[in-house]
Amino acid sequence: MYRAVTQNIEVIVEPFYLEEQSNPEENRYVWGYRITIANESDGTVRLRARYWKITDGNGQIEEIRGPGVIGEQPVLNPGDSFQYSSGCPLTTTSGVMVGRYSMESETGNLFDIEIPAFSLDLPDQLRTLN
């Protein structure tokens, strides 16, 4: 599990390998990840956009930007949390993802919160990120 807190908003990431969707003979490795966003601040926020930087085991980088997450722009009141799952296919046996969410406060201020860097590795090839 990986964790980051920015402006009292916590992001927890739990990555997991999806063996049933992977096909090593075709260099296809798929991971899922579960993200929980918890608003520990005193104000209401809305998740407006996401940015991902995905680096595969060969150092190839892919950047992804888009509105919301899984088609939603959730509103989080103080004390609320939002959880979703998504996935990432790679052509290598490992990779790293890191990113940020663009949030909007109830007063209309935009700010970014960190998504912690997390490792995508086969279960028998675990690494840790510092």
N, C-alpha and C positions, 0 to 999 in steps of 0.2 A: 504494500500500500504506500502511496506517495501523497504528500500533503503540502499545501501552501496556503497562507493567509495573507490577503491584501485588503486593507481598509476594513477589517473585521468581516470579510467574506472568505469563508473557507472552501477550498476545492480539494477533494479527496479523489484519487484515481486508483482503481484496482484493475490492472491488466491481466489477461488470461489468454493462453494459447488455444485456438480452435482447431484441434487436430482433425475433426470430421470435415471441416471446410478446406483444409490444406491438402496439397498434393506435392510432396517433396520431389517426386520424379519429374514434375513440370516446373520446379522452382517456384511454387506457390505456397506461401506461408501466411496464415491469417490469424490475427489476434483480435480479441474483443477487449473492450475496456468499459468499466462502469464508473461513471462520474457522479459524485454527490457535491452539490453546491449548497452551502448553508450560509444564510444571512444572519450573522451575529452582530450586525450593526443596529443602530437605533432608527434607521430610515428604510423606506421601501425602495427596492431597486428592480430594474428590468434588464434581463440579458438581451442585448441588441445584436451582437455579432460575435463571431469566433475567428481565430487565426491559429493555424497549426503549422509547425515546421517539423517535417518527418524526415529523418535521416536513416537510410538503410545501412546494412552492414558493410557496404562498399563505399560509404560516404556520399552517395547520391542524395540530394536534397529535393524534397517536394514541399511546396507551400500551398496551403489551402485557406481561403477566406470565404466567408459567407454570412448571411443573416442567421441569427439564432442558432439553435441546435435541434436536430431531428425535426425540423419544420416548425419549431416553437420558439417564442420569445417570452419565456416564463417571467412572471412577476413574483418577487419574493418579499413578503412583509418581514419585519423583524421577527426572528425566531423560526422562519420557514426554511425548508430545504427542498431541493429539486434533484431528482436522480434520473439519469438516462444511461442507456448503453449504446455503443456504436462499435465499429470495427475498422481494421486497417490491414489490407493485404500488402505483403512485400514479396520480392523475388529473392530475398536473402534470409538466412536463418536468424537474423537479429536486426534490431533497429532501435531508434530512440525517437520519442515524440515529446514536444514541448509546445506551449502556446499561451494564448491569453484570450480572455473574454472581454468584450467591450460592454460595459454596463452603463445604465442611465439612472441617475438618482431621481427621486420624486420632484426635485426642483429643476430637472432637465439637464443637469451637469453630466457630461460623459467622462468616464474614467475606465482604465483597464485593470483587470485583476489577473494574477498569474495562474497559469495551469502548470503544475510542477513537471519538470522533465521526468519521464518514466521510460523504463527499458522494456523492449519487446524481445524476449529470448525464448528459445525452446526450453521446455521444462528441465531438461538435463544439462542445459548450458546457461544457468543463471549467472547474471552479473549484477553488480550494484552500481548505482550512480552516486557520486558524492556531490 
